[in-house]
Amino acid sequence: MLYYVYRILHAVSLKEGILTMNSGAQLDALVELAESLDIAVRCIAGRPGDGASAGDLVCLKGKLVLFLDSTAPPAEQAAALAGALAGRKELQDRFLTPALREALDRAAAAKCTAGPE
């Protein structure tokens, strides 16, 4: 646990008074968070130029699995993962670092403005 806190603290920076994480650290933290919610995260190589998102959440045999495009930049993978986790009730009363909470809030807001697909 202490190692996890150490990793997060070194990946977080203060930018204009707001805590931010680099995209690689944010991706790692979001993967750990997803797995703690029993959402399996798998990386697969996407097809270049197909215009697909950097990740998709699916239900396979009753289990949630998030597929991330391993060829997408870490920032896009983190955004896709945050979008899949945003708004989950299990996270409302859970402690998350301010940077992770902000990423989830941004993803939830993006879902609201995008509307139904």
C-alpha positions in Angstrom: 0.0 0.0 0.0 2.8 2.4 0.9 4.5 1.7 -2.4 1.2 2.6 -4.2 0.9 5.9 -2.4 4.6 6.6 -3.2 4.0 6.0 -6.9 1.0 8.2 -7.0 2.7 11.1 -5.1 5.6 11.0 -7.6 3.3 10.9 -10.6 1.3 13.9 -9.4 2.3 17.5 -10.0 0.9 20.8 -9.1 0.0 22.8 -12.2 -1.7 26.2 -11.7 -2.9 25.1 -8.2 -4.6 22.0 -9.6 -3.2 18.5 -8.9 -2.6 16.6 -12.2 -1.1 13.2 -13.0 0.9 12.3 -16.0 -1.1 10.2 -18.4 0.9 7.0 -17.8 0.5 7.2 -14.1 -3.2 8.1 -14.5 -3.7 5.1 -16.8 -2.0 2.7 -14.2 -4.2 4.1 -11.4 -7.3 3.8 -13.5 -6.5 0.2 -14.4 -6.0 -0.7 -10.7 -9.3 1.0 -9.9 -11.1 -0.9 -12.6 -9.7 -4.2 -11.5 -10.7 -3.4 -7.9 -14.3 -3.2 -9.3 -13.9 -6.6 -10.9 -13.6 -5.1 -14.4 -10.9 -6.9 -16.3 -8.7 -4.7 -18.5 -7.1 -6.1 -21.6 -4.9 -4.5 -24.2 -5.3 -5.4 -27.8 -3.8 -3.8 -30.9 -6.3 -1.7 -32.7 -6.5 -1.3 -36.4 -4.6 1.8 -37.5 -6.8 4.4 -39.1 -10.2 2.7 -38.3 -11.3 5.8 -36.3 -12.4 3.6 -33.4 -12.1 4.8 -29.8 -9.1 3.9 -27.6 -11.3 1.4 -25.6 -14.6 -0.3 -25.2 -16.4 -1.8 -22.2 -18.2 -5.1 -23.0 -19.9 -7.9 -21.0 -18.5 -11.3 -21.9 -20.1 -14.3 -20.2 -21.5 -12.1 -17.5 -18.1 -10.4 -16.7 -17.2 -6.8 -17.6 -14.1 -6.5 -19.7 -12.6 -3.3 -20.9 -10.5 -3.6 -24.1 -7.9 -0.9 -24.6 -6.2 -0.2 -27.9 -2.5 -0.7 -27.1 -1.5 1.4 -30.1 -3.4 4.5 -28.8 -1.4 7.0 -26.7 -1.7 6.6 -22.9 -3.7 9.8 -22.6 -6.4 8.4 -24.9 -6.4 5.0 -23.2 -6.8 6.8 -19.8 -9.7 8.9 -21.2 -11.4 5.7 -22.5 -10.9 4.0 -19.2 -12.1 7.0 -17.2 -15.2 7.1 -19.5 -16.0 3.5 -18.7 -15.7 4.1 -15.0 -17.4 7.5 -14.8 -20.6 7.6 -13.0 -20.3 4.2 -11.4 -22.1 4.2 -8.0 -19.4 2.1 -6.4 -17.0 5.1 -6.7 -19.2 7.7 -5.0 -18.1 6.9 -1.4 -14.6 5.7 -2.3 -11.5 7.7 -1.7 -9.8 8.7 -4.9 -6.9 11.0 -5.4 -8.1 14.5 -6.5 -6.5 14.0 -9.9 -8.4 10.7 -10.5 -11.6 12.2 -9.2 -11.2 15.1 -11.7 -10.5 12.7 -14.6 -13.7 10.7 -13.8 -15.7 14.0 -13.4 -14.4 15.2 -16.8 -15.3 11.9 -18.4 -18.8 12.0 -16.9 -19.3 15.6 -18.2 -18.1 14.5 -21.6 -20.7 11.7 -21.6 -23.4 14.2 -20.7 -22.5 16.6 -23.5 -22.0 13.8 -26.1 -25.6 12.6 -25.6 -26.8 9.1 -26.5 -25.1 7.2 -29.3 
